[in-house]
């Protein structure tokens, strides 16, 4: 695979360079503005399989074989990314009077874009209003961390556990219940040793027999669960809550994921007492628009953000100013909608 950065004075010119060199089969990996020597450029990171340059563009089997290689989920994500670029080009060709339509192209759900557009104030006011209307995140004694594979759930849990230990001077412990993932217990043990945080490897039934003792010994318990998927899903979480009604849930979300996917996951979680979100891969996203789905009224506020993979320092508790900073990152014309 060839990967290359293309820069130009505007997005259209950058994409034209991509097409000239890589052809129609180019995949857009990233895009955004960069500044160099007091000049601002549009930068597009594109990739193409070497064999795609050699194969005729009339080949009907190319997209199918590519889909088989990367998997249908990645293939659909690439198609969505390309469609977003096409939609953005359409907006760039207009006078941008339809602001709500522009927000949709940038990745904001349509109904939310209309609500923002109708708000009697500028974007920053709307974002602050949303933060304050959601209330304050409680920090419950027993926190059950849930999330899909690859979102950084386990490492995020240990970063937060260390934050409570170091900044709050609290006695904390981790409960490891992931019996599905290969190497999960070994990974948890390594992190436990690194951060000097006690860990208890158990199952839900065994946990119930020792819960009172653990709560006597520790101020906070952080429970690591298997990744949401075919083996562990919403029904299991509901059963856990029915058995332990004092438990509270914290949803670990990758900040770069699309809003429609996240809202689909939320549909399965919203019947549970989800008290907050943990946003991971904050260092990987370019525009705050990607996080606007958090503005829905029933979505809990983020509690912590995780910037990278360094443990334990890459964690930060969110406040209103940080919320505003995250959601306006890379957002233009924030003073007036």
N, C-alpha and C positions, 0 to 999 in steps of 0.2 A: 504494500500500500504506500502511495506517495502522499505526504502531507505538506502543505505549503501555506504561508500567509500571503494574502494579497491586500495591498493598501491603495487607497484612492481618496480623492477629495469628497466623494459622496458614495453612498451605498450602491447606487446603480452602476457607477463606473467600476467599483470593486467587484461586483458580481459579473460584470461584462468580462473582466480580466480572468475570473474563474472559468467562465464558459469557454473563452478563447483557448486557454491552456489545457483544461481538464475535460471539456466537453459537457454534454448534457447529463452524464452519469456521475458528476461530481456530487459529493455529500458535504453539506455545510456543517462543520463541527462547532463553530463558535463565531460570533460577530459582535461588533461594538466599536466604540470610539477609543482612539488612543492619542496621546499627545507626545510629540517629539520635537525638540528644538523650537519650542513655542509655536508649533503648528499642530493642528488637529486633523486627524485622518480617520476615515472609516476603515476598519480592518476586518477581513473575513478569513477564517481558518477553514480550509477546504481539504478534502481527501478524495482519492480515487484509487481503485485497484489497478495495479500495473496492467493486468490483462484486459481491463476495460478500455484502455487506450488503443489496444491492438484489435479488439473485436469490433466488428461493424456495428454501428448504432442501430441497424435494422434487425439485429438479433432479438427474437422474441423470447428467448430462454434466459437472457442475461439477468433480468430482475428476479426471475424465479430462482435461479441458482444462487444469486446473492442472498435472497431471503432465506434459503436453506442454510447458508453458511453462518449468518449472524443470528438466526432465529427470528421467528415471526414478530416477537415483541419489539426487538431492535429495528426490524424492517419497518414496522408501523410508525415507530418513533421518528425514523429518518424521513418517511413520507410526510409526517406531520410537520417536521421542521422545514422541509422544502415548501410546503403549502404556506406556512407562516411567512417565509421569505417572499413568496409570490404576493401574498396579501399585503405585506409591508410595502412592496414596490408599487402596488396600486394606490396605497395611501400617500406615498411620497409624490405621486404624480398628480395629486389633488391639492386643493388649497387648505385642507385640514379643518374645514369649518365644522364637519361632523365629528366633534371631539369624542363622543361616546363610541362611534364607529372606530376611531383611531385607537381607543383603549382596548377594544375587542381584538384588533389586529395585534396589539402588543401582548395579548395573552390574558386579558381580563374577561371574566364571564360576562355575557351580554347583559343580564339583569342587573349585575353589580355596576357595570359601566353606566347604565342608565341612571342608577341611583346616585352615583358620584356626580354625574353631569347635572342632575336636578338639585344637588345640595346647594343651599344658599351660602356660599363661601368658597374659598380656594381649597386646593387639594390638601395642603398641610392642615388646615382646620378640620377637614373631614377625617384625616388620619388620627388627629388628636382626639376628636370626638369619638371615633370608634374605639380607641384605647380606653378612654374613660368610661364609656358606656358598658364595657365588658366587665368592669369591676376589678377586684384584686385577686391574684392567684394565691390560694392557701397552700401551705406546704405541709401536707399530711405526714403522719409518722410512718405509715406503710405505703410506699409508692411502688406500683406495679408498672414496669416499663414494657410497652408494646410497640411493635413496628415490623415492617417487612424486612426481608433479607437484604443486606447491603446498605442499610440506612445509617449504620454506625450506632446501633442500639446499645450493644454491650460496652463499647468504649465510652460512649456518652454517659452511660450509667455510672461507670467508675470515675469519670471526670467530675460528675456532679456529687458523687459520694465523697470524693476528696475535697470538693469545695465546701461541703457541710463540715467536714472534719477540720479543715485548715482555717476557713474564714469564720465559721460559726462555733468552732470548738465543741462540736457535738460528737457523741459516741455513735458511730455508724457501723452497719454491717450489710453485706450483700448476701442475698439468698439466690442461689443458682438452681433453676428448675428446667433448663434446656437439656432434655434427654434425647433430642433428635439430631442436632447439628454435630457433625464429626469434629472433635477437637474443642468443643465448646467448654467443657469442664477444664481442660488443660489451659485454654486461653484465660479463663476466669481465674484460675489459680496463679498464673503468671502475673496478672494485673493486681491480684490481691497481695502477692509478695512484694511487688514493686511499690505499691502505695501504702503498704502496711495497714490494710483494711481487712478485718476478719470476713471469711466467706463460709457459708454453710451450703453444701450440695445436698439437695433433698428433692422429694416430690411433694405434691400438694397435700396428700393425706398425712405424710410424716410431718410436714410443716405445721399442720393443725395441732398436733400433739405437743409441739414445743414452742408454739407462738407466744404464749404468756411469759415463758421464761426468757425468750429472746427480747421481748419488749421491756422486761425488767432490766436486762443488761445493756440495752442500747436505746438511744434517743430516736434513731431513725433506721428503718429497714428498707433496703432497695432490692426489689425482686426482679430478676432477669428472666424473661420468658422466651420460649422458642419463637422463631420468626413466624409472622403471620403467613399462612400458605395452606397447602393441601393437608398437612398433618396437624396444624394448629390454627384454628380460625375463631371467628366471632362466637360461635356456640360455646367453645371451651372457656372463653373469657366471661361469658354470661354465667356459666356454671360456677366459675371461681368467685364471681361477685355474689352470687346467691349463697354460697357457702361462707364467704368472708365479707359481709356487708360493710365492714369498716375500712376495707381496702379502697384506695383511690388509684386511678390510672393516669399515666403520663404517656402521651403518644409521641414517638420519635419519628420525625418527618424529614426527608431529604429536601432541602430548599430548592433544588433544581428540578424537581418533578413537576409535571403538568397538573394544573388545577383540577381538571376533570377526573384524573386518576385519584388524586387526594380526596376529592369529594365523594368518590365511590367508596373509598376506605372509610371515610367519616360516617357514611350511612350505616355501616356495620358497627361503629363504635359509639354513636351518639346516645344510645340507650344506657350506656354505662356512665358512671361518675368520672368522666375524664376532666381532670382539674387543670391541665395545662399541656402545652406542646414543647417539644425539644427540637429545635431546628438545627440540622447538621449540614455540612458542606457549604457553609455560608461564604467561604472563600472562593467557591466555584461559580456563583451566579453573578450576572452582570447588571441586570435591571430589576428594580423593585417591583415592576409589574408582575413578575412571576409569583410574587407573594401576596398579591391583592386578594386572592381567594380567602385569606385570613380575615378579611373585613366582614365576612358574613357574620351576622349577629350571634348565631348559635355556636360558632367555632371558638373554643377557649383561647385565651391569650398564650403566646409563647412564654415560657418561663426562663429557659436558657438557650443560648446559641453556641454551637460548636464550630470553630473556624477550620480546623484541620485535624491531623492525626496525632499531634504531639500530646502526650499524656503526662501530667494532668493539666497543663497550662492553657490549652486551647478551649477554654470554656468561659462563658460570661453570662451573668444574670441580666435579663432585659429590664429596662425601665422605659418610660415614655419617650425620652429623647433618643434612645437606641432604636426603639420601634420606628420612630420617624426617619431616622437615618437609614435603616434597612429598606423601608418601603419607598424612599425617594432616591435610592441609589440608581444612577443612570437615567433618572426620569427627567424629561425636559419640561419646561414651562409649568413648573409646579406652583407658581404664584397665582395663576389664573387658569381655570378649566374652561 
